[in-house]
Amino acid sequence: MKLNFKQISYYTLLQCLVLLTFSCGSGVKKEEQSTIQDKPNVLLIVVDDQGYGDVGRLGNKEIKTPNIDNLYDVSARFTQYHVAPTCAPTRAALMTGHHPNRTGVWHTVNGRSLILERETTVAQIFKDNGYATGIFGKWHLGDNYPFRPQDKGFEEVLVHDGGGIEQTMDYWDNDYFDDTYKHNGKLEKFKGFCTDVWFENAKNYMAENKKNNKPFFCYLSTNAAHTPYFVENKYSDPYENNENIPNAAFYGLISNVDENIGKLVAYLKAIDLMDNTIIIFSTDNGTSAGAKIAKGGDRLDGFTDKGFNAGMRGIKASMYEGGHRVPLFIHWKDGGITTGKDINELAAHYDIVPTLVDLCKLEVKEGLKFDGKSLKPLIDGNNEGFKDRAVIVNSQRTEVPEPWRRTSFMKGDWRLVNGTELYDLSTDPEQRTNIADQFPEKVEGFKVEYDAWWDEISPGYKDQPFFIVGDKAENPTTLFGHDWHTEKDASPWHQRHIRQGYMDNGYWLVKVAESGTYNLKLRRWPIETKLLLNGVAPIRPALEGTTVRESVKSKALTIKNARIKFQEVELSQVVDPSSEYVEFSVELKKGETQLQTWFTLDSKEELGAYYVEIEKL
């Protein structure tokens, strides 16, 4: 077929129009489209309370984790990766690249699990670099403005409240099955088991961003295998009646997580996202129930005699290795991280953010510095800068941090615990023999390094996390007794405490956003229960076919009077027993202050209102 000049011009014009239509229809320039597609996605999986020894490939012959094992086989594996001994501090470090002490998060309750407003999170960094950002599961860095995930850079948010399901701020009577969660700030009921819900919604989120040609940062943070150990019997039954397994349901929860990881990897392959997705698998502290301390030993810090703890001393919350050494696997096919490889240099939770900044070539705001360092050089085989590195973890769990409180100072194989106990893991991996008196010069040298670190970080301890009331970002807001600043070791952080009438009180640190009239409603029970102040909550039943047990019985409290102290305002009133709450109206000035409430019982005992709703009128 021959074409004359006019026909050639017509076909050329038609081709140009087609190309123009496709290039304009996407709304993205060709070079921009290519850049977006080239950016790696990031999937950060953090499992709660799973220790180093709770993985098959890491030596546990009882637990079945085939999908985590498969990830291990194709990942860079950090054999000396350390986190905080408890959950909220680890999560603060994972989100910021800062030591948790710097972020204001050194406890899990008592107002010290609230991330400081000034902290920049990895979600904010990714968002600023054109990524979609989503979280699914556990946050545990504050459930009120300005601490919520959506306040800290996450655009898609599906979480339970508090540090675990059944805790004080979690939706009342959630039990892991068909529960109510916060979805983008609003309560929403979901069908299915909690871990399945997190994974299924995360998969949908990732697929939607692929469809929109947008790279994503997905934080998939399970509440499993944290207490309560609720799971379907089909997961726990294989571990029952085994004298080597301390808690069958705990292993069952991990088996369910493992199953979900297998489904997720298969899904990523099916939708062609696996190769250019950086997958990081880790946990937030040492095992909570995969190993048991020997009879007569310290509850947290002793030697284990049941279960598998990879030869380490201590469990969750311990300053010994078993409390803070956990798995860390990194896989990224397009980035060349596909071969199983052990990396033995010290690494820490505050290294994750700078590592992702390095791997994804992210820009960060001027002046933002990290306590951690990128692990990419180690992955590439270069350990310069890591040979003489010191890593410090501690479990403060107190109002104000104290030097050397439940602390491990680490350098190479050396561990200086609490400033007095010295161990060489190369000869004593179980930390059985304190050799501080044999190496006094080493102890003193480590103390000098620690003191310099403490002097640098401790001025920030004066910075306080304030709940902000009267701001359009969250009005009304509900404060929880979980976050009281109290003299007790732990505030009423669990729903069983609410049921049993836990006798305690404390204050909240509050920043009033605007002067004006504020309405306060003081409750014993959360609003969704619709229970009267002096009422009793019904028992939540056990769930057939699962390990879900019935809730504890409730105790009736006869509340006679209520009072508040807010700024200079002090008010009190007699309680109406037929009401769900006691209501106060107060005039407040803009600024920082404290709020404290009191319920006086017929016995003259006093406690604080577990729930206080505050609204600017």
Residue, then its C-alpha position, 0 to 999 in steps of 0.5 A: m500500500k502506497l501513501n501519498f503526502k496528504q495521507i502521511s500527514y494525516y497519519t502523523l497527525l493522528q499518531c501525535l494526537v494519540l500520544l498527546t492524549f495518553s501523556c496528558g490523560s495521566g496528569v503526570k509528565k513522562e519523566e515524572q511518571s518514570t521517576i515515581q515508578d522507580k521509587p521503591n515502596v516500603l513495607l515495615i512489619v513490626v510484630d508485638d512481643q515476638g522475641y528473637g527466639d520466636v522464629g523457626r530459622l533462629g533456632n526454635k524447633e517448636i514454633k512453625t514460621p515457614n513464611i518468616d523463615n522464607l523471608y529470612d532466607v532472602s534477606a540481610r539479617f542483623t544478628q545484633y539488632h537492639v530495641a527498647p525492652t518495651c513497646a512504646p519506646t521502640r515505636a518512638a525510635l522506629m518512627t523518628g530515628h531518635h533514641p526514645n528518651r529524646t522523643g519523650v517516650w520512655h514508658t508505656v503509660n502514665g503520660r510517657s507513651l506520648i510522642l513529643e509534638r516537635e518530633t518529625t516522623v518517618a511518615q512525615i518524611f515520606k509524605d514530603n517526598g511524594y509517598a502515600t503513607g498508611i498505618f495498620g494496627k498498633w500505634h501506641l504513641g498517643d490517641n489524642y491530638p497532637f499525638r495521633p498517627q494522622d497528626k504525625g504524617f499518616e494519611e491512611v490510618l486503621v488502628h486500635d487505641g492504646g498499647g493493645i486491645e482491651q486497654t483503657m482507651d481501646y473500644w470497650d470489650n474488643d476481643y480480637f474478633d469482629d472489633t471496632y477500630k479507629h479508621n481515619g479518626k472515626l470508629e468503624k466495626f470490622k469483620g474478622f480477626c484483628t491481624d487478618v483485618w490489618f493485613e487485608n486492609a494493608k493489601n488493599y491500600m498497597a493495591e490502590n496506590k499501585k493503581n494510582n501510580k504512587p509509591f507508598f510507605c506502609y507501617l503494618s504493626t500488629n498487636a499480636a502477639h501481645t496480651p491478651y493471648f486471644v486466637e482461634n483454637k486452630y492456631s493454638d491447638p498444635y502447640e498444646n500439651n507440649e512441655n517445651i512450650p510455655n504458652a500455646a496461644f502465644y505461639g498460635l498468634i505468631s503462627n497467624v501472623d506468619e500465615n498472613i505474611g505468606k499471603l501478603v508476599a504472594y499478593l505482592k508478587a501477584i500484583d507485581l509489587m514484590d520486586n520494588t518493595i523494601i520489606i522490613f520485618s522486626t519486632d518491638n521487644g524481647t519475647s513476652a511468653g515464648a520463654k519462661i524464667a526459671k522458678g525462683g529467678d527474677r520475673l524479668d531478668g532471670f535465666t529461662d528454663k522453658g521455651f526457647n530464648a536463643g540462649m539469652r538471659g531475660i525476657k520482655a522489659s529486661m535490661y539483659e539481652g533477652g529483653h531487647r535483642v530482636p530479629l531484623f530482616i531487610h529484603w529488596k530485590d530491585g535493590g539487590i538485597t536478596t541473598g540471605k546474609d548475616i550482619n553481626e555489627l551492632a544495630a538499633h531501632y533508631d537506625i531504621v529511619p536513616t536507613l530508609v532515607d538512604l535506601c529511598k534517597l529521600e530529602v529531609k528538612e534542613g536541621l533534622k538529625f538522627d541518633g541512628k545511622s544508615l545500615k546500608p553500608l553494612i548491607d553493602g559489606n562496609n563496616e567502617g563507622f560501626k567497629d567501635r559503635a556504642v548502643i544504649v537501651n534502657s527501660q525507664r518506666t518512671e516519671v523522669p528518667e534516671p541515669w543507668r536505670r535498667t540500662s544496657f550499654m553495648k559495644g561489640d560483645w561487651r555489655l555494661v548493665n546498670g553501670t555495675e555489671l560487665y559481661d563479655l558475650s563472646t565467652d558468656p552469652e547468657q550473661r551469667t558471670n559479672i566480670a566488672d572487677q576484672f576489667p575496671e578500666k573498661v567499666e570506667g571507659f564505658k561510663v565516661e561514654y555513657d555520661a557524655w551521652w546522658d549529658e547530651i540527651s537529658p536536657g530534653y527531658k524537661d520537654q512535656p507532651f501536652f494534650i491540646v484541647g479546644d483545637k478544631a483538629e479534635n473537638p471534643t476530645t476524651l482523656f483517659g486515666h491511662d495517661w495520668h501522671t501518677e505516683k504509682d508505677a502504672s495508671p489504670w491502663h487496662q479495661r479490667h482496672i476500670r471494671q474493678g474500680y482501680m483506686d488511683n488518681g493523677y493529672w493530665l498535662v493540657k494545653v488550652a488552644e483558645s480561651g473560652t467556655y469549655n464543657l467537661k463530662l466526667r465518666r467512670w465508664p467509656i461513652e460507648t457503654k452508656l453505663l451509669l456512673n454507679g452502674v456495673a458492666p456486664i461480663r464479656p463472654a468467652l468466645e467458642g472456638t477461640t482462646v478468648r476468655e470471659s472478662v473479669k467481673s465489675k465492681a460497683l462504685t457508689i460515687k457521691n461527689a465529683r470535683i475538678k481543678f483546671q487552671e485556677v478553677e476548682l468546682s465540685q458537685v453532688v453526683d446524680p446516680s441516674s446519670e452517665y456522667v458529671e458535667f462541668s462548665v468552665e471558663l479557660k484561658k489559652g495556655e499550658t496547665q494541668l487538669q485533675t478530677w476526683f470522684t468521692l465514694d460513699s466510703k470517703e475514698e477518692l479516685g480520678a475519673y477514668y474518662v473525661e470528655i472536653e469540648k470547647l463550646 
